[in-house]
Amino acid sequence: MSAAIPWGLPWPVPYLAAVSLVLTACLAFAFYRAGWLGGPHGIVRVSWLSDGRWIVDWRCGRAAECELCLDSRVIGRAVWLRLRTIDVPRRVYTLLIRRSTAADDPVRRLIVRLRLDVPRSETAARV
Protein backbone atom coordinates (compact mmCIF):
# COMPACT_ATOMS: atom_id res chain seq x y z
CA MET A 1 0.00 0.00 0.00
CA SER A 2 2.90 2.35 0.69
CA ALA A 3 3.90 2.03 -2.96
CA ALA A 4 0.38 2.38 -4.37
CA ILE A 5 -1.29 5.08 -2.26
CA PRO A 6 0.85 8.03 -3.43
CA TRP A 7 -0.24 7.38 -7.01
CA GLY A 8 -3.70 8.70 -6.12
CA LEU A 9 -2.23 12.15 -5.47
CA PRO A 10 -2.32 14.82 -8.20
CA TRP A 11 1.47 15.13 -8.47
CA PRO A 12 3.83 14.63 -11.40
CA VAL A 13 5.03 11.06 -11.97
CA PRO A 14 8.64 11.60 -10.79
CA TYR A 15 7.40 12.90 -7.43
CA LEU A 16 4.99 10.00 -7.06
CA ALA A 17 7.73 7.49 -7.82
CA ALA A 18 10.04 9.14 -5.27
CA VAL A 19 7.37 9.18 -2.55
CA SER A 20 6.51 5.53 -3.25
CA LEU A 21 10.16 4.55 -3.08
CA VAL A 22 10.76 6.42 0.19
CA LEU A 23 7.63 4.98 1.84
CA THR A 24 8.48 1.45 0.72
CA ALA A 25 12.07 1.82 1.97
CA CYS A 26 10.85 3.10 5.36
CA LEU A 27 8.43 0.20 5.66
CA ALA A 28 11.10 -2.35 4.69
CA PHE A 29 13.51 -0.84 7.23
CA ALA A 30 10.84 -1.01 9.96
CA PHE A 31 10.14 -4.69 9.17
CA TYR A 32 13.89 -5.42 9.13
CA ARG A 33 14.38 -3.63 12.45
CA ALA A 34 11.50 -5.61 13.96
CA GLY A 35 13.12 -8.84 12.78
CA TRP A 36 10.38 -9.77 10.30
CA LEU A 37 12.72 -9.56 7.27
CA GLY A 38 15.78 -11.21 8.73
CA GLY A 39 18.48 -9.47 10.66
CA PRO A 40 19.75 -10.08 14.19
CA HIS A 41 16.50 -9.00 15.89
CA GLY A 42 14.47 -11.90 14.51
CA ILE A 43 12.82 -13.93 17.25
CA VAL A 44 13.72 -17.60 17.07
CA ARG A 45 11.96 -18.90 20.19
CA VAL A 46 9.61 -17.58 22.85
CA SER A 47 9.23 -19.44 26.14
CA TRP A 48 6.50 -18.72 28.64
CA LEU A 49 7.59 -20.12 32.00
CA SER A 50 5.18 -21.42 34.64
CA ASP A 51 5.88 -18.45 36.93
CA GLY A 52 4.64 -16.01 34.23
CA ARG A 53 8.05 -14.88 32.93
CA TRP A 54 8.76 -14.76 29.18
CA ILE A 55 12.18 -15.65 27.72
CA VAL A 56 12.91 -14.59 24.14
CA ASP A 57 15.77 -15.97 22.03
CA TRP A 58 16.94 -13.95 19.02
CA ARG A 59 18.63 -15.00 15.82
CA CYS A 60 21.91 -13.43 17.00
CA GLY A 61 22.08 -15.91 19.91
CA ARG A 62 21.07 -13.44 22.61
CA ALA A 63 18.30 -14.24 25.10
CA ALA A 64 16.44 -11.87 27.40
CA GLU A 65 13.63 -11.85 29.89
CA CYS A 66 10.54 -10.01 28.66
CA GLU A 67 7.12 -9.03 29.88
CA LEU A 68 3.90 -9.28 27.92
CA CYS A 69 2.51 -5.90 26.87
CA LEU A 70 -1.13 -5.17 27.60
CA ASP A 71 -1.92 -4.66 23.91
CA SER A 72 -1.24 -8.32 23.04
CA ARG A 73 -4.30 -9.99 21.55
CA VAL A 74 -5.86 -13.30 20.62
CA ILE A 75 -7.57 -12.69 17.27
CA GLY A 76 -9.45 -15.64 15.85
CA ARG A 77 -6.84 -18.18 14.75
CA ALA A 78 -3.85 -15.96 15.51
CA VAL A 79 -1.97 -14.53 18.48
CA TRP A 80 -0.49 -11.03 18.34
CA LEU A 81 2.24 -10.95 21.02
CA ARG A 82 3.95 -7.73 22.02
CA LEU A 83 6.87 -8.30 24.35
CA ARG A 84 8.90 -5.64 26.16
CA THR A 85 12.38 -6.48 27.39
CA ILE A 86 12.98 -6.01 31.10
CA ASP A 87 16.47 -4.54 30.70
CA VAL A 88 15.46 -2.04 27.95
CA PRO A 89 11.74 -1.31 28.57
CA ARG A 90 11.36 1.06 25.61
CA ARG A 91 12.17 -1.76 23.18
CA VAL A 92 9.06 -3.72 22.17
CA TYR A 93 9.09 -6.78 19.93
CA THR A 94 6.05 -7.93 18.00
CA LEU A 95 5.33 -11.49 17.02
CA LEU A 96 2.33 -12.68 14.99
CA ILE A 97 1.69 -16.39 15.43
CA ARG A 98 -0.84 -18.11 13.20
CA ARG A 99 -2.59 -21.25 14.33
CA SER A 100 -2.36 -24.35 12.18
CA THR A 101 -5.02 -27.03 11.77
CA ALA A 102 -3.06 -29.73 13.63
CA ALA A 103 -4.73 -31.22 16.71
CA ASP A 104 -1.57 -30.90 18.83
CA ASP A 105 -1.01 -27.28 17.85
CA PRO A 106 1.22 -25.48 20.42
CA VAL A 107 -0.41 -22.16 19.48
CA ARG A 108 -3.76 -23.58 20.63
CA ARG A 109 -2.22 -24.29 24.03
CA LEU A 110 -0.80 -20.75 24.11
CA ILE A 111 -4.23 -19.28 23.35
CA VAL A 112 -5.82 -21.33 26.12
CA ARG A 113 -3.11 -20.34 28.56
CA LEU A 114 -3.42 -16.65 27.65
CA ARG A 115 -7.18 -16.78 28.14
CA LEU A 116 -6.81 -18.53 31.50
CA ASP A 117 -4.27 -15.91 32.56
CA VAL A 118 -6.64 -13.00 31.77
CA PRO A 119 -7.62 -12.22 35.38
CA ARG A 120 -3.96 -11.76 36.25
CA SER A 121 -2.58 -10.04 33.16
CA GLU A 122 -5.65 -8.69 31.29
CA THR A 123 -3.77 -9.18 28.02
CA ALA A 124 -5.66 -11.82 26.08
CA ALA A 125 -8.72 -9.77 25.26
CA ARG A 126 -10.71 -10.97 22.30
CA VAL A 127 -11.23 -8.59 19.42
Backbone bond lengths (Angstrom), bond angles and torsions (degrees), N, CA, C in turn:
res aa  C-N    CA-C-N  psi(-1)  N-CA   C-N-CA  omega(-1)  CA-C   N-CA-C  phi
1 M - - - 1.442 - - 1.522 110.73 -
2 S 1.340 116.52 -32.42 1.468 118.70 -179.27 1.521 111.16 -65.46
3 A 1.323 117.10 -25.86 1.455 120.17 178.18 1.518 111.56 -85.65
4 A 1.322 118.68 -26.52 1.462 121.59 -174.27 1.522 113.79 -94.10
5 I 1.303 118.89 -35.25 1.465 121.52 -174.10 1.533 113.18 -60.21
6 P 1.331 119.95 -43.52 1.473 118.01 -179.07 1.526 113.63 -59.17
7 W 1.323 118.31 -22.54 1.461 119.85 -177.64 1.523 111.95 -70.67
8 G 1.296 119.17 -9.89 1.457 122.37 175.07 1.524 112.47 -84.84
9 L 1.313 117.32 -6.48 1.461 121.48 179.52 1.528 110.42 -83.94
10 P 1.327 116.95 149.14 1.476 120.22 -179.07 1.533 112.68 -83.68
11 W 1.315 117.73 57.67 1.453 122.94 -179.64 1.520 109.27 -113.81
12 P 1.322 116.59 162.22 1.470 119.25 175.19 1.536 110.81 -64.98
13 V 1.319 115.83 154.16 1.468 122.24 -175.10 1.529 113.23 -56.51
14 P 1.333 120.93 -42.45 1.480 118.39 179.65 1.536 112.92 -60.90
15 Y 1.329 117.21 -36.84 1.464 119.84 178.19 1.533 110.62 -68.27
16 L 1.315 116.33 -40.93 1.459 120.02 179.19 1.526 111.26 -63.03
17 A 1.319 116.37 -42.13 1.460 120.52 178.62 1.527 110.71 -63.69
18 A 1.328 117.06 -40.98 1.466 120.78 179.56 1.519 111.43 -65.86
19 V 1.338 117.11 -43.31 1.464 120.45 179.28 1.528 110.19 -64.64
20 S 1.334 117.38 -42.25 1.463 120.95 178.15 1.519 111.03 -60.97
21 L 1.318 116.24 -43.71 1.459 121.15 -179.36 1.530 111.12 -64.17
22 V 1.323 116.98 -44.57 1.470 120.56 -179.80 1.528 110.86 -65.04
23 L 1.335 117.76 -44.43 1.464 120.38 179.38 1.528 111.81 -63.90
24 T 1.323 116.83 -41.22 1.456 120.48 178.94 1.528 111.02 -65.99
25 A 1.328 117.34 -40.32 1.463 121.18 178.24 1.529 110.95 -64.74
26 C 1.333 116.97 -41.16 1.474 120.08 177.96 1.520 111.09 -63.82
27 L 1.320 116.95 -41.55 1.456 120.92 178.98 1.527 111.18 -66.09
28 A 1.324 116.94 -42.54 1.468 120.41 178.51 1.534 110.55 -63.82
29 F 1.333 117.24 -40.42 1.463 120.40 178.06 1.533 110.98 -63.90
30 A 1.341 116.84 -40.73 1.463 120.40 179.18 1.531 110.77 -63.91
31 F 1.337 117.27 -42.50 1.467 120.23 177.93 1.528 110.86 -66.55
32 Y 1.335 117.36 -37.77 1.464 120.35 177.21 1.526 110.48 -65.02
33 R 1.325 116.31 -44.36 1.465 120.91 -179.29 1.528 111.28 -64.27
34 A 1.331 116.64 -33.63 1.461 120.60 178.02 1.519 112.47 -77.31
35 G 1.341 117.15 -11.64 1.451 120.75 178.99 1.513 113.96 92.34
36 W 1.329 117.72 6.53 1.460 120.79 -178.03 1.520 112.29 -81.75
37 L 1.324 118.40 -17.99 1.470 122.17 179.26 1.520 111.23 -118.02
38 G 1.287 117.62 36.97 1.452 120.93 -178.14 1.520 110.58 90.86
39 G 1.280 115.94 -163.40 1.456 120.43 -179.22 1.519 111.64 88.46
40 P 1.322 117.00 170.79 1.468 121.15 -174.58 1.523 114.25 -72.67
41 H 1.331 118.34 -15.31 1.462 120.55 -176.79 1.527 113.18 -90.74
42 G 1.321 117.19 7.79 1.457 120.00 178.12 1.515 111.19 -69.38
43 I 1.305 116.56 133.23 1.465 121.21 -179.36 1.518 108.84 -82.61
44 V 1.331 115.61 126.03 1.452 121.77 -179.99 1.526 110.83 -95.45
45 R 1.332 116.39 -40.86 1.463 120.36 -177.11 1.522 109.61 -149.27
46 V 1.329 114.97 141.89 1.460 122.41 174.55 1.520 107.21 -123.39
47 S 1.323 116.09 128.56 1.466 121.02 179.13 1.519 109.12 -120.02
48 W 1.307 115.69 128.35 1.454 121.30 175.93 1.516 107.11 -106.68
49 L 1.317 117.40 109.17 1.453 122.89 -175.66 1.527 110.88 -79.42
50 S 1.308 116.87 160.94 1.465 121.48 -175.78 1.524 112.95 -64.92
51 D 1.333 117.97 -22.72 1.463 119.82 178.98 1.530 112.35 -87.44
52 G 1.350 118.05 7.07 1.457 121.60 176.52 1.516 114.95 94.96
53 R 1.332 118.09 -4.87 1.471 120.50 178.85 1.525 109.99 -80.20
54 W 1.329 115.62 150.56 1.462 122.91 176.55 1.525 108.41 -113.30
55 I 1.319 117.61 134.06 1.463 123.11 175.10 1.529 106.89 -118.16
56 V 1.323 115.81 127.96 1.463 121.59 -178.48 1.523 108.63 -116.61
57 D 1.332 116.11 131.30 1.469 122.66 175.27 1.515 108.33 -109.41
58 W 1.348 116.01 130.24 1.458 121.66 179.95 1.513 111.14 -100.88
59 R 1.315 114.94 165.73 1.453 123.24 -179.71 1.530 111.75 -60.40
60 C 1.315 117.70 -29.55 1.465 121.41 -178.42 1.525 112.33 -76.60
61 G 1.346 118.13 -4.65 1.455 121.03 179.09 1.518 113.75 98.21
62 R 1.316 117.64 -4.60 1.456 122.17 -179.70 1.531 109.85 -84.26
63 A 1.307 116.66 147.16 1.463 122.67 176.12 1.518 108.26 -129.21
64 A 1.319 116.42 148.08 1.466 120.10 -179.92 1.520 109.75 -149.75
65 E 1.325 114.19 155.02 1.452 120.15 175.04 1.523 108.27 -85.57
66 C 1.329 115.96 135.76 1.459 121.53 -177.50 1.520 109.90 -128.82
67 E 1.322 114.67 166.58 1.449 120.97 171.90 1.518 108.53 -122.92
68 L 1.305 116.16 148.76 1.451 122.09 -178.76 1.519 108.98 -77.37
69 C 1.325 117.04 128.28 1.464 121.20 177.52 1.522 109.98 -75.40
70 L 1.306 116.60 153.68 1.455 121.24 -177.02 1.525 113.09 -71.42
71 D 1.325 118.20 -13.52 1.469 119.54 179.36 1.526 112.40 -94.82
72 S 1.316 118.37 15.55 1.467 121.78 171.81 1.518 108.04 -71.72
73 R 1.335 116.09 146.78 1.461 119.90 -174.45 1.519 112.49 -140.25
74 V 1.319 115.14 153.28 1.457 123.22 167.50 1.525 104.72 -106.32
75 I 1.336 116.09 115.88 1.461 121.03 -175.61 1.521 108.07 -123.02
76 G 1.307 116.89 101.12 1.454 120.67 178.05 1.518 111.93 58.37
77 R 1.326 115.88 -113.40 1.464 121.80 -177.89 1.526 111.84 -100.84
78 A 1.317 117.21 22.48 1.463 120.57 -179.00 1.529 110.45 -137.58
79 V 1.319 114.55 159.75 1.463 122.15 176.23 1.523 107.59 -124.78
80 W 1.310 116.32 125.63 1.463 123.28 177.97 1.523 106.49 -104.52
81 L 1.344 117.01 100.00 1.467 121.78 -178.71 1.521 109.83 -97.38
82 R 1.316 115.18 132.66 1.462 121.23 172.43 1.518 105.90 -121.89
83 L 1.322 115.34 118.45 1.455 121.68 -175.39 1.524 110.11 -118.37
84 R 1.322 115.99 133.94 1.463 122.49 179.24 1.515 107.70 -111.65
85 T 1.335 116.15 129.39 1.461 119.20 179.28 1.524 110.29 -70.47
86 I 1.321 115.37 145.78 1.467 120.83 -179.24 1.527 110.71 -71.45
87 D 1.343 116.61 -41.34 1.464 119.61 -176.19 1.526 113.05 -74.95
88 V 1.335 119.18 -28.82 1.466 122.83 176.60 1.535 107.15 -129.43
89 P 1.345 118.45 84.21 1.461 120.85 -171.11 1.532 114.92 -64.15
90 R 1.324 118.16 -20.86 1.466 118.94 -179.38 1.519 111.89 -77.43
91 R 1.303 118.16 -13.32 1.468 122.67 -179.05 1.530 109.58 -90.68
92 V 1.332 116.44 117.55 1.458 122.25 -179.15 1.519 108.61 -117.74
93 Y 1.310 116.39 133.64 1.462 122.61 178.26 1.523 108.74 -110.95
94 T 1.310 116.01 139.62 1.453 122.10 -178.21 1.517 109.35 -114.67
95 L 1.306 115.21 137.45 1.452 121.19 -179.50 1.523 108.05 -137.87
96 L 1.332 116.72 124.33 1.458 122.10 177.13 1.521 107.40 -106.89
97 I 1.326 115.59 117.45 1.464 121.27 -177.51 1.518 107.94 -113.76
98 R 1.324 115.68 123.47 1.459 121.36 179.74 1.517 109.18 -98.84
99 R 1.296 114.93 140.34 1.464 120.99 -178.61 1.517 110.79 -84.44
100 S 1.322 116.39 136.47 1.458 120.25 177.28 1.529 109.66 -90.63
101 T 1.307 116.55 -177.96 1.462 120.65 -179.42 1.525 112.79 -94.83
102 A 1.311 118.07 1.63 1.467 121.64 -179.16 1.526 110.71 -67.59
103 A 1.320 116.09 145.97 1.469 120.95 -178.61 1.527 111.96 -69.63
104 D 1.323 117.54 -31.66 1.468 120.86 -178.67 1.530 111.03 -100.06
105 D 1.305 115.94 38.15 1.455 122.74 -176.13 1.532 110.86 -66.31
106 P 1.353 118.86 121.69 1.470 120.04 178.65 1.527 112.44 -67.09
107 V 1.332 117.66 -25.40 1.466 120.16 178.16 1.530 109.83 -67.95
108 R 1.323 116.84 -34.34 1.468 120.39 176.79 1.526 110.09 -61.29
109 R 1.325 116.05 -42.19 1.468 119.69 177.97 1.531 110.84 -65.68
110 L 1.331 116.90 -37.30 1.464 120.54 177.34 1.524 110.63 -64.27
111 I 1.320 117.37 -42.30 1.466 120.86 178.96 1.521 110.45 -62.16
112 V 1.321 116.66 -44.44 1.466 120.21 178.97 1.516 109.89 -62.65
113 R 1.316 117.07 -44.40 1.462 119.97 -178.75 1.528 111.54 -65.69
114 L 1.329 117.83 -38.91 1.463 120.53 176.81 1.527 110.93 -63.60
115 R 1.320 116.50 -41.73 1.468 119.10 -179.75 1.525 111.81 -69.29
116 L 1.324 118.07 -33.31 1.458 120.63 176.34 1.518 111.65 -71.57
117 D 1.325 116.74 -26.65 1.458 122.29 -177.90 1.526 112.17 -86.96
118 V 1.324 118.27 0.71 1.468 122.13 -176.11 1.519 113.35 -55.39
119 P 1.342 120.69 -45.53 1.463 118.02 -178.44 1.529 113.21 -59.30
120 R 1.324 116.29 -28.59 1.466 119.06 -178.15 1.523 111.75 -87.53
121 S 1.334 117.67 -41.69 1.459 119.19 -172.73 1.518 114.36 -107.91
122 E 1.333 118.97 -22.15 1.451 124.62 -177.98 1.524 112.23 55.36
123 T 1.327 117.73 34.58 1.455 120.31 -176.22 1.509 114.17 -105.30
124 A 1.289 119.33 -23.50 1.462 120.71 -171.52 1.513 111.31 -95.91
125 A 1.294 117.03 46.09 1.464 120.62 179.32 1.520 110.09 -68.01
126 R 1.285 116.31 142.15 1.465 120.84 177.97 1.508 108.49 -84.48
127 V 1.302 115.11 143.67 1.476 120.65 177.72 1.497 107.85 -108.70
